[in-house]
Amino acid sequence: MNIGEFNLKKGRVVGWIATRTIDLPKLALRPVESENELAPAYEIIAPNVGGRVVQVGALWEAVAKRTGEVFYQGNVDDPSMPEALPIALFGSIEEGFRVAWRRQERDDFGPAVRTSRNDAPSGPSRGDDYGFGDSTANENGELSSQSAAADLDDEVQF
């Protein structure tokens, strides 16, 4: 479902997102300058009630596996919202972007592969574990070994 659009105006990519309960009439995309391949391509920014510009989301570049189409996916989120709004932008800066929304999580906009900033890893590979390591739980959700239990603290320190 399309819920908004972004277009190039006076050198800035500006737009809006609206649903039955959300109206974000003044949004902009700010490019992220980073060498980190995991950094987003754009921050989504908006003015708050006091007129300050605040970040309300981020977008990462992705490529659809089936079509090869490049698009941006991410979330719009704010403490005033009950949950993050997953979105994807299709189009281009020159032609404009249409904003699509689905109830599923961010990667359910279709099979996609996130692209890196330089299309070449600049650091160690994360692999499929996303840096969390092996699980200490078996298939029933119980601790898989006594040694794993010994490594866990009984209490979380704050």
C-alpha positions in Angstrom: 0.0 0.0 0.0 1.4 3.4 -0.9 1.3 5.9 1.9 3.4 8.8 0.8 5.9 10.2 -1.6 9.3 12.1 -1.7 10.5 14.4 -4.4 13.5 16.6 -5.1 12.7 20.2 -4.4 15.4 23.0 -4.4 18.1 20.4 -4.0 16.5 18.6 -1.0 14.5 15.3 -1.0 11.3 16.2 0.8 8.0 14.4 1.2 5.2 13.2 3.4 3.7 10.0 4.9 0.1 9.7 5.9 -2.2 6.9 7.1 -5.5 6.9 8.8 -3.9 7.7 12.2 -0.5 9.2 11.2 0.1 12.4 9.3 3.8 13.4 8.8 3.4 16.3 6.3 7.0 17.6 6.4 9.7 15.0 6.1 13.1 15.1 4.4 15.8 12.6 3.6 19.3 13.5 4.8 22.2 11.5 3.3 24.4 9.8 5.8 28.1 10.4 5.4 29.8 7.3 6.7 32.5 4.7 5.8 30.7 2.1 7.8 29.0 -0.4 5.5 26.2 -1.0 8.0 25.3 2.7 8.2 22.0 3.8 6.7 21.9 5.6 3.3 19.5 8.2 4.6 18.1 9.6 7.9 14.5 10.6 7.8 14.1 13.9 9.5 11.1 16.1 10.5 10.4 19.2 12.5 9.1 18.6 16.0 6.4 20.7 17.8 9.1 23.2 18.8 10.4 23.6 15.2 13.6 21.6 15.8 14.7 19.1 13.2 14.8 15.6 14.7 15.5 12.1 13.2 12.4 10.0 13.0 13.8 7.1 11.0 16.5 5.7 8.7 16.7 4.0 5.3 19.1 1.4 4.0 19.7 0.6 0.4 18.5 -2.8 -0.7 18.3 -4.8 -4.0 15.3 -7.0 -4.9 16.6 -10.5 -5.6 14.1 -11.3 -8.3 14.2 -8.0 -10.3 17.5 -6.4 -9.3 15.5 -3.2 -8.5 17.3 -0.9 -6.0 15.1 0.5 -3.2 15.4 1.8 0.3 13.9 0.2 3.4 13.7 1.1 7.0 11.4 2.4 9.7 9.8 5.6 10.9 9.6 5.6 14.7 8.9 8.0 17.5 8.1 7.6 21.2 4.6 9.0 20.4 3.9 6.1 18.0 2.7 2.7 19.4 5.2 0.9 17.2 7.7 1.5 14.3 6.2 2.0 10.9 8.2 -0.2 8.4 8.5 1.5 5.0 10.2 1.0 1.6 10.9 3.7 -1.0 10.7 2.8 -4.6 11.8 5.1 -7.4 14.8 7.5 -7.7 15.8 10.9 -6.5 15.3 12.4 -10.0 11.9 10.8 -10.6 10.7 10.8 -7.0 10.0 8.0 -4.5 6.7 6.4 -3.6 6.5 5.2 0.0 5.1 1.6 0.5 4.0 0.1 3.7 3.3 -3.5 4.8 2.3 -4.9 8.2 5.3 -7.4 8.1 8.8 -6.6 9.3 11.2 -4.6 7.2 12.6 -7.5 5.1 9.1 -8.6 4.1 8.9 -6.0 1.3 10.2 -8.8 -0.8 13.4 -10.8 -1.0 16.2 -8.2 -0.8 19.9 -8.1 -0.3 21.2 -5.1 1.6 24.0 -3.5 -0.4 27.2 -2.2 1.2 28.5 1.3 0.8 31.4 0.2 -1.3 30.1 -3.2 -2.4 33.2 -4.7 -0.6 33.4 -5.6 3.0 35.7 -3.2 4.9 35.9 -5.2 8.1 35.4 -8.7 9.5 32.4 -10.6 8.2 29.4 -10.8 10.5 28.2 -14.1 9.1 24.7 -15.3 9.8 24.8 -14.8 13.5 24.8 -11.0 13.4 27.5 -10.9 16.1 25.5 -12.7 18.8 27.3 -16.0 18.6 25.9 -19.5 19.1 22.6 -20.1 21.0 22.7 -21.5 24.5 19.2 -22.9 24.1 18.1 -26.2 22.6 15.2 -26.6 20.2 12.7 -26.6 23.2 14.1 -23.2 24.5 15.9 -24.8 27.5 19.6 -24.3 28.3 21.5 -26.7 26.2 24.3 -27.4 28.7 25.2 -26.9 32.3 28.3 -24.9 31.2 26.1 -22.4 29.5 24.1 -22.0 32.7 27.2 -21.3 34.6 28.1 -18.4 32.3 24.7 -16.7 32.8 24.3 -14.2 35.7 21.3 -14.8 38.0 20.7 -11.1 38.2 21.0 -8.2 35.8 23.0 -5.3 37.3 21.7 -1.8 36.6 
